[in-house]
């Protein structure tokens, strides 16, 4: 198989964004059926790590569909030389018939804890330390990209350090293994693999929906492990009771232990996440850049990780200095330009909600500091995000004339320049208005 043939194949198996940003950069250097290995090269270690952790199974499935083998995947840097012995040693260290390779960077230490995920973090740490003792099963649910996979693999990495046998798979991998084993008439091996472990970690169980035969097999696997006091941890984008097409007996078992959620992180937690992941990846970002990323992107940690990889790749491949302008140019296509749809009532409603005051107070004659501050923010955002003139805004807010608007704009601009927290508030509100559903 040539590199061109491989890229053509994997392009059909993934979405356009993932292919263009990451997978397109793969260069197939070696494919050996005899050694059961495929070796790729990429430009830098961050992209290598990202592809390895996110797309290994997809790459293997492409080979399996095309040439009927599922090779081990090696991803290294352009020009990096490894002897055959080094490659074999690497495979021995990373390969186990009972477990899936975990991303070593997904640890409890690298997970940023905040009010949005504190309970899930504590529960995960508890089951990793004493699997099968309490919270069995542990069911973690939440929106896409909020850190469920990170915390699931952190459990696995922690358990491996304590000599536990760990299986981490997505439910899609579980289903593929199940179907493959049926076709090969090798269910004994399948059951031995999934029922002889200390921890079974299953990602995205919502995709069990409607898969009756897989649900049946998973039901028996669950029972075997639970009866043997082996730890089961699952993630989903919704509560067990909300997974349509899931049989009642599985819903019931999923709720036997502890069910906890990971919520959307607040701005302060997002900033901490960006700072932590930048530090771990050796990327030096100024406070302005961190604030821009935190307030420009939505709350998907996965998207934040992708942006950091793009920043580092652009800097290293194009020899660009990492500054605010560079990051702004890099993200301009990801920023949704919905300004035409922003109305003055939208701005008042959001500002009032975020600052915990009544919308009617903003249009009143009140001069308390909290109301005056909210009014200034509304005026500033109205001028920035709408086509309303100063007289239009003054009329809407029932203020004297445009000179009052001009005075408030000047005061707000001064506060933005002097007060970092105030600047963050403005940026966050602006982002929410632009990216509103």
N, C-alpha and C positions, 0 to 999 in steps of 0.2 A: 504494500500500500504506500503510495506517495503522500507527501505532505499536502498537496493540493486535493487529493482524494479524501484524505482524513478531514480537512477543513470543510470540504463540501458536505461530508457526511454529518459532522457535528453541528453544522449550521442549521440543518433541518431538525435537529433534536433540541434546540434551545431558542430562547427569544433573541430578538435583534440586538437589544442593548447589551446583554451578556456576551454575545458573540463579538460584537464590535469592540467592546471595552477590554475584554479579557481573552477569550478563547481564540480570537483571530491572531493573537500574538504567539501562539504555540508553534514551534517548528519541530516536526518529527525528525529526529536524527537517527533513530534505530528502532526497528521492530524485529524481535527475534522470537519465532514460534518455539524454537528449541529451548531457549532460556526462559520463555514465557514472560517477556519484558518489553515494554515500550518506553523509549527514552526521548524526552522532549527538552528543548532549550527555550528559554525566555530571556528578556532583557535584564530583569533585576529580581532580587530575592523576595520583594514584597508581592510582586505579581505571581512568582512561583509559589509562595506560601498560600496566597489567596486561591489560586487554581487548584492546588493540591487539596486544600481543605474543603472546597465547595463543589468541585467538579470531577473528582476522581472516579466516582461511580458512573457518572454520565459518560466519561471517556471510555471506561471499560465496557459499558453497554454498547457503545458505538462499534468497538472492535468485535464484540460478541455477535452483534447483528450482521456485521460485514464478513468476518472471516472465522466465526465460530470459536474464538478463544477469548478469554478474559484475562489479559496480561496484567502483571504488576506495573504500576506507573511510576516512572522516575522523572522528576522535573528539576532541571538544573540551569545554571546560568550559561550564556553563550561563552564558549571557549573553556568552560570548566572541564578539566580532565580527571577522569576516575578510572582506575584499573578495574578489570573484571572482578578481582577479588574484593575491592572496596564496594563495588555495586552489590555483590552477593552478601557481604557483611551487612550492608545497609538494609537489604531486604530481610535478612534474618532478624535484625533488631526491630524492624517495623511490622513484620508480618506474623500473624497468628491465626490459625484456622478458627479459633473461637471468638476473635474480636475484630472489630473494624478499627482502622487507624484513626486516632483522634488528633485533632489539631492541638499541638502542645502549647500554643499560646492561649488556649481557652482554659484558664485556671481561675480559682477563686480569687487569687491575688490580683489578677488583671480585670476582674469584674468590678465595675464601679457601682457601689451600693448607695441607694437613695430611698426616699419615702415610697417611690413607685415600685420598688422591687425588694424591699427589706425582708418581708415575710417569706417570699420565694427563696431568697438567698439563704436565710437561716434554716429553712426546711431542707434545702438542697445540701447544705453543709452537714446537717444532722444525719441524713441518710447516707452521705458519702463516708462519714466517720464510723457509723454503726449500721451498715446495710441490713435490711430485713428486721430490724428491731422495732422501729416506729415509723409511722407515715408510709405504710406499704399497702397499696401503691401510692406514690406521690404523683399528682397530676397537676402540671403547670400549664396555664393557658394565658393567652394574650395576643395582641395584634402582631402582624408581620414585622420582623426586624427589630423587636424590642429586647432581644437578648436571650430568648428561650434556648436556642441551640448552644449558645455560649455556656449557660449555666448547666445544661444537660451534659455537655462534654467536660465541664469542670468537675462534675461528679465522677465521671469516668476516669479522668486523669488522676484525681485524688485517690480513687479506689485502686488504680493500677500501682500507684506508689506504695500501697499497702498490700501488694501481692494478691489482689482480688482478680478474678476472671470477669472481664467486662465485654459485653456486646453492645455496641452503639450502631443503630441503623435507623434510617428513615422508614416509615411504614411502606413506602414504595419499594425500598430494597427488600424488606421482609416479604412483600407480595411477589417480587420478581424471583427471589430465592425459592419461594413456595411453588410457583408455577414451573420454574426450571427443574426443581426436584421431582415434581409430578411427571413432567415430560421425560426425565431421565430415569424414572422409576427408582428414585433414591431417597424416599421420604425418611428412611432410617437415619441417614446422615443429617438431613435437615433438622429432625427432632433432637438428635444428639447435640447438634450445634446450639440450638436455641434453648434447650432445657437443661444444659449443663454449664451454667454460669452463675456467678455470684450476683451480678447486676445486669439486668436487661434494660437498656435505655432506648426508647422508641420516640423518634421525632415525627411530628405531624400526623398523629393518629386520626385526625378528622378525615383523612383520605381512605380510611376503612369503609366509609359510607358506601353502602350498596354492594360491597364485595362479599357476598354471602359465604362462599367456600373459604375465603381467607379469614373471615370473621370466625368461622367454626374452628379453624386451626389455631388461630390466635387465642380463642377462648380456652382451648385445652392447654396451650402453652402457658397462658396466664395461671391457670389452676395448678399446673405442675410446679411452677416456680413459687407461687404463693404458699402452697402447702408445704414446700420444702424451706420456707422462710427465706427465700431469695428475694432481693430487692428489685422492684419494678418501678421505673420512672418514665412518665410519658409527657409529651407536650402536644398542645393543640391550639388552634386559633379561637376555640370556643369551649364552653362548658360541655361535659359529657352529655348532659340532658338536651343540649342544643345541636348535637350532631345528628342530622337527618340520615335515615337509612342505616342506623346502628341498632343492632338487636338489643332488646331491653336487658338481657342478662349481662351483656358487656357494659352497658351504661351503668348498671348496678355495681359491677365489680370495679369499674373505674372510680367509683365514689366511695369504695370501702375505706380508703386511707384518708389522705389530706388532699384537698383541692385548693390551690392558691393561684393568684394571678400576678402577671407583670403588667403594670400600667404604663401609660405614656409618661416619660420622664419630664419633670419640670425643667425650666431653662437652666437653673443652676446645675442640675444633674447632667444635662446635655453638655454643658461646658466642661464639667469634670470628666465626662466620657471622652470628649475630643482631646483634652489635655493628656489623659492617661494613654489613649491609643497612639497619640503622636509620640509620646515619650517611649512607649514600647517599640515603636517602629523607627525610632531614631530620626524623627522629623521635627525640626525646630520651627514652631509657629508662634508669631507674635500674638499678644492679647487681642489686637484688632482683628486678626485673621480668625482666631478661635471664636470670637464673638460673632463675626460675619457668618461663619459656617453654622454656628448654633442657631442663629436667628433666621438664616436663609433657607436651610433645609427643614424638612419635616422631622418627625421624631423617630425615624427609622435608623437604628444603630447600624444596620447593614448598609444603608445608603451612606452614612458617615464614613464607615470603613472604606467603602468604594471610592469616596471622594479623596480620602487621605492617600490611597494607593495612586490615584490619578495625579494628585499634586506631586508626590514623590517621583512618579514615573516621568512626568513632564519636566521636572527640575533636572533629573539625571539624564534623560534622553535628549532634551533640547537645550541643556545647559542654561536653564533659566533660574533667576533668583526668585526664591519663594517670598513674595511680598503680597500685599493686599490686592493690588491691581492684577497681578498674575492669577490669583485665586478667583477674583471676580470675573475675569475673562473665561476662566476654566468652567465656571458654574453658570454662565449666562444662559446656556441652553436648558439648564435644569430649573431655572427660576420661571415660574408660571406668570406670564404677564396678563393678569386679569383686571387691570386698572379700569378698563372701560365699564366694568360691571359694579364698581364700588360706588356706593351711594352714601350721602351724609348720614342718614339714619343708621346705616351699617356701622359706621365709625363710632357714633355715640353709643350704640348698643354694646359694642365690643369693649370700648374704653370703660364704660360704666361697670360692665361685668368684671373686667380684669382688676379694676381699682376699688371694687366693692362700694359703689355709690349709686344713687338713683339716676337714671337717664334724665329725668325731669330737672334734677339739680343743675345739670350742665347748662341748660337753657334758662335757668333762673337768675335772679339777681344776687344769689349767695356769693360771699367773698371769702369763705373759709379756705384755708390753705389746700385742703384735699380737693375741693371743688374747683378752685382756681387752677390747680395743677392739672386736673382732668380736662378742664376747658382748654388750656394751652395745648395739651396733647392732641385734642380733637382738631383744633385749628391747624396745627402743624401737619397732621396727617391728611386733613382735607386739602391743604394746599399742595402737598406732595403727591397725593394719590388720585385726586379728582381734577376735573377741568373747571371747577367752580372759581369764580373771581372772588376777591376779598369782599366786595359789596354783597355778593351772593351768600357768602359764609356768614357775614355779619347779620344779614336779614334772617337767615335760618336759625342762628343762635340768639336772635332777638337782642343783639348788641347795638350800640349807638351808630357806628359807621365803620368804614374800612380802616380808619386810623387805629381803632381798637384791635383789629385783626393784625395790622402791621406791628403794633407794639408787642402783642403776644407772640408773634412769630420771632421777633428779635430776642425776646426773653427766652424762648424755648431753644433757639439756636445757641445762645450763651450757655444754657444749662447742659446741652448736649456736649459742648466742648469742654466743660469743666467737670461734669459729674458722670463717671463711667457707668454707674448703676442706672441713672436716668437715661443714658444713651442706649443701654441694653433693653430697657423697658420700651423705648420708642421702636427699636429694631424688631423686637419680638412682636409687638402689635402690628407693625407694618407687614411683617411676614405673614401673620395670621390673616390679615385682610387680603393680601395678594393671593395667598394660597387657599382661600376659603373654598369649601366645596360648592 
